[in-house]
Amino acid sequence: MSDEQSGFARGAAQAREATGMSGDVTAQTRQDVYSDHPTTARWTHVALPSADVDASIDFYTEFTPMELLDKRTDALGHGAWLGHPDAAERPFILVLIEFFASSGQEGLGLLKPFAHLGIELPTLEAVDDIAQRGKEAGCLNMPPTEMPPPVGYICALNDPDGNVIEYSYDQGVYSTAKTVWGNGD
């Protein structure tokens, strides 16, 4: 088992213990908590550790189109879900987690120099605008730059924890998905 896997499993065990969950659960014995579920397997979220969840919420609601969906606190720390309000049927959520020092979850990694979250913007000017806003806020990682296809015109900001957020225009994700998968109807 790798360190990352053991850290994930250790955190899950701590969460179960902190909330009083015990015993084995199987598909036959588990009771659903929620009424809505996907009809097929779906990618639903990316989770990032945060040193200050409120600062991260402020960053993501200021510099991305995401809005706060939910914020909670439990015995291990604070958590927040952010996403697109117009995507209730197919939500994709950014999960931010600020662990309390007592949780034992220290040393969590960050997205490293190339790893990043990507957001495609509707215009080239929108990339310039977000870069200018990031520069003014002191979080510009990379100014607007034309890259070879399929990357497009991009810039990047750093969130409060140093994670890289890439903003692109004409990246080809939408065109490629529509060409390969159709319009989704």
Stockholm file with secondary structure:
# STOCKHOLM 1.0

chainA/1-185         MSDEQSGFARGAAQAREATGMSGDVTAQTRQDVYSDHPTTARWTHVALPSADVDASIDFYTEFTPMELLDKRTDALGHGAWLGHPDAAERPFILVLIEFFASSGQEGLGLLKPFAHLGIELPTLEAVDDIAQRGKEAGCLNMPPTEMPPPVGYICALNDPDGNVIEYSYDQGVYSTAKTVWGNGD
#=GR chainA/1-185 SS CCHHHHHHHHHHHHHHHHTTCCSCCCTTTCCCSCSCCCSSCCCCEEEEECSCHHHHHHHHHHHSSCEEEEEEEETTEEEEEEECGGGSSSCCEEEEEEECGGGSCTTCCCCCSSCCEEEECSSHHHHHHHHHHHHHHTCEEEEEEEETTTTEEEEEEECTTSCEEEEEESCSHHHHHHHHHCSCC
#=GC SS_cons         CCHHHHHHHHHHHHHHHHTTCCSCCCTTTCCCSCSCCCSSCCCCEEEEECSCHHHHHHHHHHHSSCEEEEEEEETTEEEEEEECGGGSSSCCEEEEEEECGGGSCTTCCCCCSSCCEEEECSSHHHHHHHHHHHHHHTCEEEEEEEETTTTEEEEEEECTTSCEEEEEESCSHHHHHHHHHCSCC
//
